[in-house]
Amino acid sequence: MNSKLFTKIGIGDIDLGFLFIILLFLFIIILVMQIILLFKYGKLQGAYHNFMQGKKAKSLEQQIEALFGDIDFLKTITDKNRKDLLRIIDHTRDTFQRVGVVKYDAFKEMGGKLSFSVAMLNDRKNGFILNSVHSSEGCYVYVKEINRGESAISLGEEEQKALAQALQNENQEFDCV
């Protein structure tokens, strides 16, 4: 059977049975693809439904609102902690943070380095030097005040070393911003 349409497009000699088999084959392929797509769509729809339900039947919107609430709470706590840390750091500026210790023999005949000088300074380089001199007659302790890293009273060699050690011990700065 010849068709005018088939003849015009150049396939007028083709057998209609062969054309029917080709169309049937394409129909079966499309049908299989449709079944596969319906199966995948069903799985996707089930996953979407589970996703939208959330845990313990909470909606996704409720979960997101809860997360935003948690974030706001964490921001509040973080700000409070930052302020507390800054206050603590400010309070520690008056504590003794810089220490220098030098042991020495005040009298060469004693031995054992029983005498010592201890410099203790705060962050503002204020504090004192404690000098303990040990001799055979006893132990003598002297205190000299330090303001801004300097003493109004002249310092001995060991006291100067202890002060230099304390001044070198820089306190670590904390970044709480």
C-alpha positions, 0 to 999 in steps of 0.5 A: 500500500502506497501512501502519498504522504510517504511518497512525498517524504521519500519513504513510499516504498516502506512496508507498513508492517515494518513501520508498525513494528518500529512504532510498537518498539518506540511505544514500549520504550516510552512505556518503560521510561514512563513506568521508571519515571513514575517509580522515581517520582513516587520515591521523590514524593515520599522523601519530600513528604518526610522532609516536610513533616520533620522529626516527631511531626514538626513542620519544616517551618517550625524547625527553622523558627526553632533554629533561628531562636537558638541562634539568637540565644547563642548570640545573646550568650556570646555577647554576655561571655564577651563582656564578662571576659573583657571585665575579667581581663580588665580586673587581671591588669591589677594582678601580679602577672610579671615575675622575675626571680634571681637566686644568688650568694650574698656572701661568698662564704655561705654557698648554696645561693640562699639569697634571692630577689623577686620582682612582681609586677602587674600589667601596668608595671607596678609592684615590688621587689622583694630582696632576701639576704641570707647570712650566717647571722640571719635572714634580712628581707627588704621590699622596694616599690616599683612604679611604671617599671622603675624604682625610686630607690637604687637597686642592687645588681640582683634586683635589677636582674629580677626587674629586667626578667619581670619586665620581659615577661609580657602578658598575652593580649586577648582579642575579645572583639 
